[in-house]
Amino acid sequence: MQVSMREATVERHLVRRAKQLGGMALKIEWIGRRGAPDRVVFLPGGVVWFVELKAPGKKPKPHQVREHNRLRALGVTVMVLDTKEQVDEVLGWK
């Protein structure tokens, strides 16, 4: 794991990989509410995930965890990724 990697590097990797798979990873923001995941990922076949991106080893803040849990309680897939390798793994990239 490359500890000096920045969150933006992991985020760019997610956007690039999703596009290579024929999908998209769009930046999102809740209006009037804190803690939204960074991206919503749409992949072929109707796959939709919310993704929080972090620098390697970093964890979501408490308000982010609360929002993630609210979404999960609704049956929504929310994941926290902090490395390019994790991005590749969840996307099934070889």
URJO-V178377 format. One record per residue. PHI is phi in radians with two decimals (NA if undefined). Layout:
PHI, PHI
//
This chain:
NA, -1.59, -1.14, -1.34, -1.13, -1.64, -0.98, -1.06, -1.17, -1.14, -1.12, -1.05, -1.11, -1.06, -1.04, -1.12, -1.14, -1.05, -1.11, -1.10, -1.56, 1.53, -2.00, -2.66, -2.22, -1.69, -1.20, -2.28, -2.68, -1.44, -1.48, 1.33, -2.61, -1.71, 1.69, -1.09, -1.02, -1.21, -2.41, -1.95, -1.85, -2.00, -2.14, -0.92, 1.57, 1.42, -1.37, -2.34, -2.28, -1.76, -2.24, -1.71, -1.87, -2.39, -1.19, -0.88, 1.45, -1.46, -2.07, -1.12, -1.33, -0.93, -1.18, -1.24, -1.04, -1.03, -1.17, -1.04, -1.16, -1.07, -1.16, -1.06, -1.11, -1.60, 1.53, -1.53, -1.43, -2.21, -2.26, -1.99, -2.12, -2.26, -2.52, -1.09, -1.11, -1.12, -0.99, -1.07, -1.12, -1.22, -1.53, 1.24, -1.37, -1.74
//
